Amino acid sequence: MMTRLTVNGVAVDASSEDLGHLRDSLFPGCGIIVADGKEATGRTPVREGMTVFFSEGRDLRSEMLKRDDPRVAEVLSKAVIGIAGMGGLGSNVAEMLVRSGATRLVVADLDTVDLSNMNRQNYAMRDLGLPKVEAAERRLREISPFVRIEKHFVRLTPENVPEVFGRCDIVVEAFDAADQKAMLAEAVLGKTRVPMVSGNGMAGIGSTDSMGVRRVSGRLTVCGDGRPDGKVPPRLMSPRVCACAGIMSNEVIRKLIEGNEE
Amino acid sequence: MIANGERREDPKGASLADWLSSNGYDSKRTAVLVNGEVVPKRDYPGTALRDTDVLEIVSFVGGG
């Protein structure tokens, strides 16, 4: 009995019953198997219409992180990373950290995905109307099967910040409103021992050479250009928002490695 | 007194609240560390600044 599959991008009519036999006939020696976006084994049964990918390599995760600085893969495999706000900054920081190897995120946002988010936030049209924390979980798990997200569909306050983020190794401040950013900085610095990386100033289309990294203290790093936009609400577009998110993600990684090396 | 790395005039016991206001800061959008410790907003009026203090003030702006 023949089954039509896609194997490493090519349509194949296979007679194998399981992926192990399929592998042995087409890609012998390839120990890593992904079927329909999920890790599979040799015993996984073949199904009509399945999309299969066989790869060499020691294991799925190390193959996925082959291009990482090994210190990064190591710290991110263990770190619990909090992200306050899953909008333009948070949704993009989350993706960058997960791609780099992060497996444990604690994310908080009380918002749902809206059309005006689409110009910069890391969501798709099919996510419209969903809580951002739910949409983010689905998207991030499509990128890495190793990620576990603890979701908080809540408004963060000075009272619940220690409870939500107290167990994190680092917190990313990714709110939109200036007074909320100030509130979070006070709550994290004043009521927890967790370091924080904040995004501050990424509006408009000015040159990104104005963006910087300011180490305010051993526990507070502020990234961005620090400039208010002329308009309310500020004009925010993907290039500079993602530039700031990239700077923040890199600072999270640097801080975690620094903490690991102490 | 040093604020954000720059030498400033002796505050002579002025409150942090007054100092921020006179220097154009909106205290609803700031995080302030005095000698490395964050000062909560409710303590801004009651915190008297000295010439030996080192301040770090972050002014947050909208967007994210």
Interface residues (C-beta under 8 A of the other chain):
Chain A: G85 G87 G88 L89 G90 A174 F175 D176 A177 A178 D179 K181 A182 A185 E186 L189 G190 S198 G199 N200 G201 M202 A203 R214 V216 S217 G218 L220 V222 G226 R227 P228 D229 V232 P233 P234 L236 V241
Chain B: K28 R29 T30 A31 L33 G36 V38 P40 K41 E56 V58 S59 F60 V61 G62 G63 G64
